[in-house]
């Protein structure tokens, strides 16, 4: 499933960005880092930061990300630095 479909079906959130395939001249992404969908309220709207503070489940966000070329591979590798929402001021 392509990353743009993830948001539509609501099963997961993609974190990080960047083209990863093909290795020599990446033009599209073939691998994804996924986390739980962003929590939503009863009306389906995403919860705000104040609402997340009371949540028992940590919500993650990507702080930084990138793509690195591999020595022997047909695609590049993605890295993502995650943090819990609300950790930074």
DRENTIVO-459620 format. One record per atom (N, C-alpha, C): residue number from 1; residue in three letters; atom name; y, x, z. Coordinates in nm, 4 decimals. Layout:
<rec NUM; "ALA"; "CA"; <Y; X; Z>>
...
END
This chain:
<rec 1; "UNK"; "N"; <-0.1177; 0.0846; 0.0000>>
<rec 1; "UNK"; "CA"; <0.0000; 0.0000; 0.0000>>
<rec 1; "UNK"; "C"; <0.1238; 0.0889; 0.0000>>
<rec 2; "UNK"; "N"; <0.2149; 0.0620; -0.0883>>
<rec 2; "UNK"; "CA"; <0.3404; 0.1369; -0.0929>>
<rec 2; "UNK"; "C"; <0.4258; 0.1041; 0.0296>>
<rec 3; "UNK"; "N"; <0.5091; 0.2003; 0.0687>>
<rec 3; "UNK"; "CA"; <0.5906; 0.1857; 0.1883>>
<rec 3; "UNK"; "C"; <0.6832; 0.0658; 0.1878>>
<rec 4; "UNK"; "N"; <0.7372; 0.0288; 0.0720>>
<rec 4; "UNK"; "CA"; <0.8297; -0.0847; 0.0676>>
<rec 4; "UNK"; "C"; <0.7608; -0.2164; 0.1021>>
<rec 5; "UNK"; "N"; <0.6300; -0.2241; 0.0865>>
<rec 5; "UNK"; "CA"; <0.5550; -0.3455; 0.1209>>
<rec 5; "UNK"; "C"; <0.5313; -0.3574; 0.2709>>
<rec 6; "UNK"; "N"; <0.5328; -0.2463; 0.3442>>
<rec 6; "UNK"; "CA"; <0.5081; -0.2504; 0.4884>>
<rec 6; "UNK"; "C"; <0.6066; -0.3410; 0.5598>>
<rec 7; "UNK"; "N"; <0.7331; -0.3284; 0.5259>>
<rec 7; "UNK"; "CA"; <0.8373; -0.4091; 0.5903>>
<rec 7; "UNK"; "C"; <0.8160; -0.5576; 0.5603>>
<rec 8; "UNK"; "N"; <0.7757; -0.5875; 0.4382>>
<rec 8; "UNK"; "CA"; <0.7558; -0.7270; 0.3983>>
<rec 8; "UNK"; "C"; <0.6433; -0.7943; 0.4761>>
<rec 9; "UNK"; "N"; <0.5333; -0.7238; 0.4988>>
<rec 9; "UNK"; "CA"; <0.4188; -0.7851; 0.5669>>
<rec 9; "UNK"; "C"; <0.4292; -0.7764; 0.7188>>
<rec 10; "UNK"; "N"; <0.5165; -0.6886; 0.7718>>
<rec 10; "UNK"; "CA"; <0.5406; -0.6821; 0.9154>>
<rec 10; "UNK"; "C"; <0.4292; -0.6209; 0.9978>>
<rec 11; "UNK"; "N"; <0.3388; -0.5464; 0.9359>>
<rec 11; "UNK"; "CA"; <0.2275; -0.4866; 1.0097>>
<rec 11; "UNK"; "C"; <0.2632; -0.3543; 1.0752>>
<rec 12; "UNK"; "N"; <0.3591; -0.2835; 1.0191>>
<rec 12; "UNK"; "CA"; <0.3959; -0.1525; 1.0725>>
<rec 12; "UNK"; "C"; <0.5350; -0.1163; 1.0223>>
<rec 13; "UNK"; "N"; <0.5920; -0.0138; 1.0850>>
<rec 13; "UNK"; "CA"; <0.7197; 0.0421; 1.0407>>
<rec 13; "UNK"; "C"; <0.6952; 0.1827; 0.9923>>
<rec 14; "UNK"; "N"; <0.7530; 0.2166; 0.8788>>
<rec 14; "UNK"; "CA"; <0.7448; 0.3532; 0.8294>>
<rec 14; "UNK"; "C"; <0.8556; 0.4342; 0.8947>>
<rec 15; "UNK"; "N"; <0.8235; 0.5555; 0.9378>>
<rec 15; "UNK"; "CA"; <0.9247; 0.6468; 0.9900>>
<rec 15; "UNK"; "C"; <0.9216; 0.7735; 0.9060>>
<rec 16; "UNK"; "N"; <1.0377; 0.8310; 0.8812>>
<rec 16; "UNK"; "CA"; <1.0482; 0.9484; 0.7957>>
<rec 16; "UNK"; "C"; <1.0602; 0.9079; 0.6500>>
<rec 17; "UNK"; "N"; <1.1141; 0.9977; 0.5700>>
<rec 17; "UNK"; "CA"; <1.1344; 0.9715; 0.4284>>
<rec 17; "UNK"; "C"; <1.1105; 1.0978; 0.3488>>
<rec 18; "UNK"; "N"; <1.0948; 1.0837; 0.2195>>
<rec 18; "UNK"; "CA"; <1.0822; 1.1970; 0.1301>>
<rec 18; "UNK"; "C"; <0.9657; 1.1811; 0.0342>>
<rec 19; "UNK"; "N"; <0.9846; 1.2278; -0.0881>>
<rec 19; "UNK"; "CA"; <0.8794; 1.2222; -0.1883>>
<rec 19; "UNK"; "C"; <0.7757; 1.3304; -0.1602>>
<rec 20; "UNK"; "N"; <0.6478; 1.2995; -0.1817>>
<rec 20; "UNK"; "CA"; <0.5413; 1.3953; -0.1499>>
<rec 20; "UNK"; "C"; <0.4440; 1.4214; -0.2646>>
<rec 21; "UNK"; "N"; <0.4551; 1.3509; -0.3773>>
<rec 21; "UNK"; "CA"; <0.3566; 1.3677; -0.4840>>
<rec 21; "UNK"; "C"; <0.4239; 1.3559; -0.6204>>
<rec 22; "UNK"; "N"; <0.3824; 1.4351; -0.7189>>
<rec 22; "UNK"; "CA"; <0.2899; 1.5481; -0.7134>>
<rec 22; "UNK"; "C"; <0.3586; 1.6724; -0.6592>>
<rec 23; "UNK"; "N"; <0.2815; 1.7690; -0.6203>>
<rec 23; "UNK"; "CA"; <0.3313; 1.8857; -0.5487>>
<rec 23; "UNK"; "C"; <0.4423; 1.9607; -0.6226>>
<rec 24; "UNK"; "N"; <0.4260; 1.9876; -0.7498>>
<rec 24; "UNK"; "CA"; <0.5225; 2.0684; -0.8238>>
<rec 24; "UNK"; "C"; <0.6587; 2.0041; -0.8399>>
<rec 25; "UNK"; "N"; <0.6624; 1.8738; -0.8542>>
<rec 25; "UNK"; "CA"; <0.7874; 1.8002; -0.8735>>
<rec 25; "UNK"; "C"; <0.7719; 1.6612; -0.8123>>
<rec 26; "UNK"; "N"; <0.7778; 1.6520; -0.6786>>
<rec 26; "UNK"; "CA"; <0.7544; 1.5226; -0.6129>>
<rec 26; "UNK"; "C"; <0.8484; 1.4133; -0.6641>>
<rec 27; "UNK"; "N"; <0.7893; 1.2980; -0.6968>>
<rec 27; "UNK"; "CA"; <0.8688; 1.1856; -0.7460>>
<rec 27; "UNK"; "C"; <0.8449; 1.0577; -0.6664>>
<rec 28; "UNK"; "N"; <0.7386; 1.0551; -0.5851>>
<rec 28; "UNK"; "CA"; <0.7142; 0.9384; -0.5006>>
<rec 28; "UNK"; "C"; <0.6299; 0.9774; -0.3800>>
<rec 29; "UNK"; "N"; <0.6251; 0.8896; -0.2846>>
<rec 29; "UNK"; "CA"; <0.5557; 0.9155; -0.1581>>
<rec 29; "UNK"; "C"; <0.4142; 0.8594; -0.1648>>
<rec 30; "UNK"; "N"; <0.3156; 0.9393; -0.1177>>
<rec 30; "UNK"; "CA"; <0.1781; 0.8878; -0.1117>>
<rec 30; "UNK"; "C"; <0.1219; 0.8909; 0.0302>>
<rec 31; "UNK"; "N"; <0.1951; 0.9465; 0.1246>>
<rec 31; "UNK"; "CA"; <0.1485; 0.9456; 0.2639>>
<rec 31; "UNK"; "C"; <0.2612; 0.8942; 0.3531>>
<rec 32; "UNK"; "N"; <0.2243; 0.8323; 0.4630>>
<rec 32; "UNK"; "CA"; <0.3228; 0.7668; 0.5485>>
<rec 32; "UNK"; "C"; <0.2928; 0.7925; 0.6948>>
<rec 33; "UNK"; "N"; <0.3983; 0.8011; 0.7756>>
<rec 33; "UNK"; "CA"; <0.3856; 0.7963; 0.9205>>
<rec 33; "UNK"; "C"; <0.4225; 0.6546; 0.9596>>
<rec 34; "UNK"; "N"; <0.3339; 0.5898; 1.0346>>
<rec 34; "UNK"; "CA"; <0.3566; 0.4513; 1.0726>>
<rec 34; "UNK"; "C"; <0.3597; 0.4372; 1.2233>>
<rec 35; "UNK"; "N"; <0.4360; 0.3420; 1.2708>>
<rec 35; "UNK"; "CA"; <0.4368; 0.3055; 1.4115>>
<rec 35; "UNK"; "C"; <0.4357; 0.1527; 1.4191>>
<rec 36; "UNK"; "N"; <0.4266; 0.1003; 1.5394>>
<rec 36; "UNK"; "CA"; <0.4241; -0.0452; 1.5553>>
<rec 36; "UNK"; "C"; <0.5489; -0.1082; 1.4952>>
<rec 37; "UNK"; "N"; <0.5396; -0.2346; 1.4551>>
<rec 37; "UNK"; "CA"; <0.6601; -0.3035; 1.4079>>
<rec 37; "UNK"; "C"; <0.7640; -0.3085; 1.5199>>
<rec 38; "UNK"; "N"; <0.8909; -0.3111; 1.4828>>
<rec 38; "UNK"; "CA"; <0.9977; -0.3230; 1.5822>>
<rec 38; "UNK"; "C"; <0.9808; -0.4570; 1.6524>>
<rec 39; "UNK"; "N"; <0.9833; -0.4602; 1.7859>>
<rec 39; "UNK"; "CA"; <0.9648; -0.5871; 1.8580>>
<rec 39; "UNK"; "C"; <1.0697; -0.6914; 1.8181>>
<rec 40; "UNK"; "N"; <1.0253; -0.8155; 1.8085>>
<rec 40; "UNK"; "CA"; <1.1140; -0.9253; 1.7703>>
<rec 40; "UNK"; "C"; <1.1136; -1.0320; 1.8787>>
<rec 41; "UNK"; "N"; <1.2225; -1.1062; 1.8851>>
<rec 41; "UNK"; "CA"; <1.2336; -1.2168; 1.9797>>
<rec 41; "UNK"; "C"; <1.1632; -1.3411; 1.9275>>
<rec 42; "UNK"; "N"; <1.1692; -1.4508; 2.0038>>
<rec 42; "UNK"; "CA"; <1.1023; -1.5752; 1.9648>>
<rec 42; "UNK"; "C"; <1.1488; -1.6297; 1.8295>>
<rec 43; "UNK"; "N"; <1.2737; -1.5990; 1.7920>>
<rec 43; "UNK"; "CA"; <1.3250; -1.6486; 1.6640>>
<rec 43; "UNK"; "C"; <1.2933; -1.5549; 1.5479>>
<rec 44; "UNK"; "N"; <1.2231; -1.4440; 1.5761>>
<rec 44; "UNK"; "CA"; <1.1868; -1.3492; 1.4713>>
<rec 44; "UNK"; "C"; <1.2892; -1.2407; 1.4471>>
<rec 45; "UNK"; "N"; <1.4041; -1.2465; 1.5153>>
<rec 45; "UNK"; "CA"; <1.5069; -1.1436; 1.4994>>
<rec 45; "UNK"; "C"; <1.4679; -1.0185; 1.5774>>
<rec 46; "UNK"; "N"; <1.4977; -0.8982; 1.5221>>
<rec 46; "UNK"; "CA"; <1.4668; -0.7749; 1.5946>>
<rec 46; "UNK"; "C"; <1.5410; -0.7695; 1.7279>>
<rec 47; "UNK"; "N"; <1.4732; -0.7220; 1.8314>>
<rec 47; "UNK"; "CA"; <1.5361; -0.7078; 1.9629>>
<rec 47; "UNK"; "C"; <1.6397; -0.5967; 1.9591>>
<rec 48; "UNK"; "N"; <1.7451; -0.6117; 2.0388>>
<rec 48; "UNK"; "CA"; <1.8472; -0.5094; 2.0510>>
<rec 48; "UNK"; "C"; <1.8071; -0.4065; 2.1556>>
<rec 49; "UNK"; "N"; <1.8835; -0.2988; 2.1662>>
<rec 49; "UNK"; "CA"; <1.8518; -0.1918; 2.2612>>
<rec 49; "UNK"; "C"; <1.8482; -0.2417; 2.4047>>
<rec 50; "UNK"; "N"; <1.9377; -0.3336; 2.4414>>
<rec 50; "UNK"; "CA"; <1.9393; -0.3860; 2.5785>>
<rec 50; "UNK"; "C"; <1.8096; -0.4604; 2.6088>>
<rec 51; "UNK"; "N"; <1.7581; -0.5361; 2.5123>>
<rec 51; "UNK"; "CA"; <1.6327; -0.6095; 2.5312>>
<rec 51; "UNK"; "C"; <1.5135; -0.5151; 2.5411>>
<rec 52; "UNK"; "N"; <1.5197; -0.4033; 2.4702>>
<rec 52; "UNK"; "CA"; <1.4079; -0.3087; 2.4699>>
<rec 52; "UNK"; "C"; <1.3924; -0.2381; 2.6038>>
<rec 53; "UNK"; "N"; <1.5012; -0.2268; 2.6793>>
<rec 53; "UNK"; "CA"; <1.4962; -0.1561; 2.8076>>
<rec 53; "UNK"; "C"; <1.3950; -0.2198; 2.9021>>
<rec 54; "UNK"; "N"; <1.3780; -0.3508; 2.8955>>
<rec 54; "UNK"; "CA"; <1.2851; -0.4211; 2.9843>>
<rec 54; "UNK"; "C"; <1.1423; -0.4238; 2.9299>>
<rec 55; "UNK"; "N"; <1.1235; -0.3764; 2.8089>>
<rec 55; "UNK"; "CA"; <0.9911; -0.3805; 2.7460>>
<rec 55; "UNK"; "C"; <0.8942; -0.2854; 2.8153>>
<rec 56; "UNK"; "N"; <0.7695; -0.3269; 2.8280>>
<rec 56; "UNK"; "CA"; <0.6656; -0.2422; 2.8872>>
<rec 56; "UNK"; "C"; <0.6059; -0.1461; 2.7845>>
<rec 57; "UNK"; "N"; <0.6274; -0.1727; 2.6582>>
<rec 57; "UNK"; "CA"; <0.5710; -0.0914; 2.5504>>
<rec 57; "UNK"; "C"; <0.6806; -0.0022; 2.4937>>
<rec 58; "UNK"; "N"; <0.6583; 0.1293; 2.4877>>
<rec 58; "UNK"; "CA"; <0.7612; 0.2167; 2.4314>>
<rec 58; "UNK"; "C"; <0.7790; 0.1911; 2.2817>>
<rec 59; "UNK"; "N"; <0.9029; 0.1900; 2.2381>>
<rec 59; "UNK"; "CA"; <0.9346; 0.1751; 2.0967>>
<rec 59; "UNK"; "C"; <0.9817; 0.3111; 2.0477>>
<rec 60; "UNK"; "N"; <0.9248; 0.3564; 1.9369>>
<rec 60; "UNK"; "CA"; <0.9563; 0.4883; 1.8845>>
<rec 60; "UNK"; "C"; <1.0528; 0.4799; 1.7678>>
<rec 61; "UNK"; "N"; <1.1328; 0.5864; 1.7533>>
<rec 61; "UNK"; "CA"; <1.2161; 0.6008; 1.6345>>
<rec 61; "UNK"; "C"; <1.2083; 0.7463; 1.5894>>
<rec 62; "UNK"; "N"; <1.2362; 0.7679; 1.4635>>
<rec 62; "UNK"; "CA"; <1.2342; 0.9034; 1.4083>>
<rec 62; "UNK"; "C"; <1.3681; 0.9697; 1.4359>>
<rec 63; "UNK"; "N"; <1.3623; 1.0857; 1.4979>>
<rec 63; "UNK"; "CA"; <1.4820; 1.1665; 1.5242>>
<rec 63; "UNK"; "C"; <1.5154; 1.2535; 1.4057>>
<rec 64; "UNK"; "N"; <1.4106; 1.3083; 1.3450>>
<rec 64; "UNK"; "CA"; <1.4261; 1.3965; 1.2293>>
<rec 64; "UNK"; "C"; <1.2972; 1.3906; 1.1487>>
<rec 65; "UNK"; "N"; <1.3054; 1.4272; 1.0221>>
<rec 65; "UNK"; "CA"; <1.1867; 1.4277; 0.9370>>
<rec 65; "UNK"; "C"; <1.2128; 1.5149; 0.8165>>
<rec 66; "UNK"; "N"; <1.1072; 1.5448; 0.7456>>
<rec 66; "UNK"; "CA"; <1.1195; 1.6247; 0.6254>>
<rec 66; "UNK"; "C"; <0.9868; 1.6349; 0.5531>>
<rec 67; "UNK"; "N"; <0.9900; 1.7091; 0.4437>>
<rec 67; "UNK"; "CA"; <0.8719; 1.7310; 0.3613>>
<rec 67; "UNK"; "C"; <0.8570; 1.8810; 0.3425>>
<rec 68; "UNK"; "N"; <0.7341; 1.9318; 0.3551>>
<rec 68; "UNK"; "CA"; <0.7070; 2.0749; 0.3368>>
<rec 68; "UNK"; "C"; <0.6027; 2.0934; 0.2289>>
<rec 69; "UNK"; "N"; <0.6262; 2.1889; 0.1430>>
<rec 69; "UNK"; "CA"; <0.5291; 2.2220; 0.0392>>
<rec 69; "UNK"; "C"; <0.4118; 2.2956; 0.1033>>
<rec 70; "UNK"; "N"; <0.2924; 2.2657; 0.0577>>
<rec 70; "UNK"; "CA"; <0.1718; 2.3317; 0.1071>>
<rec 70; "UNK"; "C"; <0.1277; 2.4382; 0.0071>>
<rec 71; "UNK"; "N"; <0.0606; 2.5430; 0.0557>>
<rec 71; "UNK"; "CA"; <0.0181; 2.6519; -0.0316>>
<rec 71; "UNK"; "C"; <-0.0822; 2.6021; -0.1355>>
<rec 72; "UNK"; "N"; <-0.1835; 2.5287; -0.0921>>
<rec 72; "UNK"; "CA"; <-0.2858; 2.4781; -0.1838>>
<rec 72; "UNK"; "C"; <-0.3040; 2.3283; -0.1591>>
<rec 73; "UNK"; "N"; <-0.2398; 2.2470; -0.2414>>
<rec 73; "UNK"; "CA"; <-0.2537; 2.1021; -0.2287>>
<rec 73; "UNK"; "C"; <-0.1903; 2.0350; -0.3497>>
<rec 74; "UNK"; "N"; <-0.2325; 1.9130; -0.3779>>
<rec 74; "UNK"; "CA"; <-0.1721; 1.8379; -0.4878>>
<rec 74; "UNK"; "C"; <-0.0527; 1.7555; -0.4411>>
<rec 75; "UNK"; "N"; <-0.0225; 1.7600; -0.3096>>
<rec 75; "UNK"; "CA"; <0.0949; 1.6887; -0.2588>>
<rec 75; "UNK"; "C"; <0.1569; 1.7653; -0.1423>>
<rec 76; "UNK"; "N"; <0.2805; 1.7313; -0.1100>>
<rec 76; "UNK"; "CA"; <0.3516; 1.7943; 0.0013>>
<rec 76; "UNK"; "C"; <0.3174; 1.7213; 0.1307>>
<rec 77; "UNK"; "N"; <0.3478; 1.7826; 0.2433>>
<rec 77; "UNK"; "CA"; <0.3192; 1.7229; 0.3747>>
<rec 77; "UNK"; "C"; <0.4488; 1.6730; 0.4384>>
<rec 78; "UNK"; "N"; <0.4390; 1.5626; 0.5084>>
<rec 78; "UNK"; "CA"; <0.5528; 1.5051; 0.5794>>
<rec 78; "UNK"; "C"; <0.5449; 1.5422; 0.7269>>
<rec 79; "UNK"; "N"; <0.6591; 1.5730; 0.7887>>
<rec 79; "UNK"; "CA"; <0.6638; 1.5905; 0.9346>>
<rec 79; "UNK"; "C"; <0.7691; 1.4945; 0.9896>>
<rec 80; "UNK"; "N"; <0.7439; 1.4457; 1.1102>>
<rec 80; "UNK"; "CA"; <0.8353; 1.3517; 1.1756>>
<rec 80; "UNK"; "C"; <0.8444; 1.3870; 1.3235>>
<rec 81; "UNK"; "N"; <0.9664; 1.3960; 1.3755>>
<rec 81; "UNK"; "CA"; <0.9915; 1.4186; 1.5177>>
<rec 81; "UNK"; "C"; <1.0288; 1.2832; 1.5780>>
<rec 82; "UNK"; "N"; <0.9427; 1.2303; 1.6661>>
<rec 82; "UNK"; "CA"; <0.9629; 1.0971; 1.7240>>
<rec 82; "UNK"; "C"; <1.0166; 1.1051; 1.8661>>
<rec 83; "UNK"; "N"; <1.0893; 1.0016; 1.9066>>
<rec 83; "UNK"; "CA"; <1.1342; 0.9871; 2.0443>>
<rec 83; "UNK"; "C"; <1.1316; 0.8393; 2.0807>>
<rec 84; "UNK"; "N"; <1.1228; 0.8119; 2.2098>>
<rec 84; "UNK"; "CA"; <1.1308; 0.6732; 2.2561>>
<rec 84; "UNK"; "C"; <1.2740; 0.6240; 2.2444>>
<rec 85; "UNK"; "N"; <1.2912; 0.5005; 2.2017>>
<rec 85; "UNK"; "CA"; <1.4244; 0.4401; 2.1945>>
<rec 85; "UNK"; "C"; <1.4806; 0.4342; 2.3358>>
<rec 86; "UNK"; "N"; <1.6063; 0.4741; 2.3510>>
<rec 86; "UNK"; "CA"; <1.6711; 0.4700; 2.4814>>
<rec 86; "UNK"; "C"; <1.6642; 0.6009; 2.5573>>
<rec 87; "UNK"; "N"; <1.5960; 0.7039; 2.5049>>
<rec 87; "UNK"; "CA"; <1.5878; 0.8318; 2.5750>>
<rec 87; "UNK"; "C"; <1.7182; 0.9088; 2.5688>>
<rec 88; "UNK"; "N"; <1.7866; 0.9019; 2.4533>>
<rec 88; "UNK"; "CA"; <1.9113; 0.9767; 2.4385>>
<rec 88; "UNK"; "C"; <2.0307; 0.8873; 2.4669>>
<rec 89; "UNK"; "N"; <2.1378; 0.9479; 2.5112>>
<rec 89; "UNK"; "CA"; <2.2610; 0.8715; 2.5373>>
<rec 89; "UNK"; "C"; <2.3352; 0.8457; 2.4096>>
END
